[in-house]
Amino acid sequence: MNKFHQMIALRPKAKGRPRVTKTGHAYTPKETLKYEQEFAELYEGPLYETELLSVKLAFTMHGTELFIEPVQPNINVDVPKGKLTGDIDNYAKAVLDALNGVAYTDDKQIVCLYLEKA
């Protein structure tokens, strides 16, 4: 499949932290669910089903610029794939939160982030 690029004209919002009911059930805040649904509805690209992908997001006050591109495995690099099964953003979130107050005052200071999972 080919590269895809789109500007989603929806002001970016940070994902809200999960909320927990009195009975211990966790749920996503309504504002976050609404934003995620709106973002998904505005996406006009293909569904990449089997490819390894590179995704770049550029956030501005006017929206989010989205780049998706299939990644070809590099046959010259011997890296076992698939050992980590979690979502890449969750791994990054844990590290960024851990470094709050240690490597930087707040992870809000980070304006560029590139991730890779093997």
C-alpha positions, -999 to 999 in steps of 0.1 A, spaced: 0 0 0 11 36 -5 19 65 17 -9 85 31 -10 122 42 -39 142 55 -45 173 76 -73 167 101 -88 202 108 -97 194 144 -79 212 172 -58 186 191 -69 175 225 -49 154 250 -64 121 260 -81 124 293 -70 101 321 -93 71 327 -120 77 354 -131 51 379 -166 46 393 -173 39 429 -176 2 420 -141 2 405 -151 2 368 -127 23 346 -140 44 318 -128 70 293 -140 105 298 -169 116 275 -148 145 260 -121 121 250 -145 96 234 -161 125 215 -128 138 202 -116 103 192 -149 97 173 -147 130 155 -111 124 146 -119 89 132 -148 103 112 -126 129 95 -99 103 85 -101 98 47 -73 73 43 -71 36 37 -72 8 62 -37 -7 65 -43 -43 76 -11 -63 74 17 -38 69 42 -26 94 36 12 96 54 44 103 31 71 117 40 108 122 17 132 138 23 170 137 0 189 160 -9 226 155 -36 249 168 -54 243 135 -54 205 135 -33 174 132 -11 166 102 -11 128 97 15 108 78 12 70 74 37 50 55 43 12 52 77 2 66 98 -23 47 118 -45 71 155 -39 68 171 -73 58 205 -60 69 194 -55 105 189 -86 127 162 -74 151 136 -99 164 101 -84 158 70 -90 179 86 -95 213 68 -65 227 30 -67 222 18 -36 240 7 -4 222 38 17 215 22 49 228 16 32 262 53 23 265 62 59 257 37 73 281 52 53 310 87 65 303 77 101 297 57 101 330 85 85 349 109 112 338 86 141 349 105 161 375 137 141 368 147 148 332 123 177 327 98 197 347 68 184 328 64 162 298 43 190 282 77 204 273 83 177 247 74 189 213 88 161 191 86 124 197 97 95 175 90 59 185 100 25 174 90 -10 187 109 -42 180 
